[in-house]
Amino acid sequence: CTRNLPQEKYHEVLVDLSFVNSDELVDLGECWPKFEYAAEYHRPTHFEINIRNTPDNPFLMIKILCHELVHVRQFCTDGLRFYLNGKYKFKKVKYTEDLEYDDMPWEIEANEEMEQIMFDFLQKLWNIY
């Protein structure tokens, strides 16, 4: 999913990936920019992804990782932003905090794209072995 990142702006995107116990994570996964400097807020390049550890279902973990990687791309290219006041911005459109999860356009897009990303990843993995 990072193949669509403009190379002149994103020479390097870092992702810290953690697998956490179910009692430490409300959702199956989450993705957040890590900000070391205020200027990074406008164009983040360092992210933290936390995935719920489900060792009995490794495909679910891969699927959730692919979903969260779509969010990385959205932060980098589509202007996805979460503000402290509970508002959101995505593709230059502002949203309020009362938006339901299933109505969030960035979640709809991530759900639509994750299956193809997972398929591409698994196909490449199986071709290696």
Stockholm file with secondary structure:
# STOCKHOLM 1.0

chainA/1-129         CTRNLPQEKYHEVLVDLSFVNSDELVDLGECWPKFEYAAEYHRPTHFEINIRNTPDNPFLMIKILCHELVHVRQFCTDGLRFYLNGKYKFKKVKYTEDLEYDDMPWEIEANEEMEQIMFDFLQKLWNIY
#=GR chainA/1-129 SS CGGGSCTTTCSCCEEEEEEECGGGCSSSEEEEECCSSGGGGTSCCEEEEEEECCTTCHHHHHHHHHHHHHHHHHHHHSCCEECTTSCEEETTEEECTTCCGGGCHHHHHHHHHHHHHHHHHHHHHHHHC
#=GC SS_cons         CGGGSCTTTCSCCEEEEEEECGGGCSSSEEEEECCSSGGGGTSCCEEEEEEECCTTCHHHHHHHHHHHHHHHHHHHHSCCEECTTSCEEETTEEECTTCCGGGCHHHHHHHHHHHHHHHHHHHHHHHHC
//
